[in-house]
Amino acid sequence: MTYSIQLYTLRNAISEDLPGTIAKVAEIGFTQVEPYNFVATATELGAALKENGLTAPSGHAPLLSADQDEIFAAAKSLGISTVIDPYLPAEHWQNAEDIAATAAKLNAAAKKGAEYGIRVGYHNHAWELESTIEGTTALEYFESLLDPELVLEVDTYWAAVGGQNPVELLARLGDRVKFIHIKDGPINTDTKAQLPAGEGSIPVFDVIAAATSLEVGVVEFDDYAGDIFEGIAASLAYLQGADATAGVQA
């Protein structure tokens, strides 16, 4: 199992010192990162990743509200092979027509991405699970409208906040899920209360096991009351420690 770190977790440190932050990520033991806002930082980020021997298999970018060619070109320069739209607010998930329109736009984005050799995906928050469309969650309804080549990155914490059992949700979504966000905490909207993996209420390894086509598990904190570098180091140590105990290469 390979683990990445969503760099949004470290946004404050990155804004002060991008190269130094990437060096710390490598020092902690991560070999992969998931950048955000990478169009704006592509040159500096690319240099820092190369210097520290890190790769970026996935990245977040607003495909549905920004220049897609610019996004895909920057992704290609960074070696990002899957670009994931990270966020569409709750009003987009309240009825079938709006969801169908979003799916059509993402399907079109995937066709453009394919021209660059890049796959496209979507990342959820809580509201895609809180809303019900035709007897299923808005996220699952949305998934049913996506072309086969698109993928999902399930934020397992926000799925739980949205009222779904993330293990059961991942089982229902099946092979569509290639990435998950791994985070822990009390399962509420207080992001400052989030905790390192294994210290909260999410059954982290049950969640990972339920994602049967998982390519990368992405560690993330939306926020953290403690030292964020200590937090991500604790998460990685927990994940790798349990992998080692199970005889799985971390």
Buried (B, 14 or more C-beta within 10 A) or exposed (E): BBBBBBBBBBBEBBEEEBBEBBBBBBEBBBBBBBBBBBBEBBEEBBEBBEEBEBBBBBBBBBBBEEEBEEBBBBBBBBBBBBBBBBBBEEEBBBEEEBBBEBBEBBBBBBEBBEEBEBBBBBBBBBBBBBBEBEEEBBBBBBBEBBEEEBBBBBBBBBBBBBEBBBBEBBBBBEEBBBBBBBBBBEBEEEBEBBBBBBBBEBBBBEBBEBBEEBBBBBBBBBBBEEEBBEBBBBBBBBBBEBBEEEEEEB
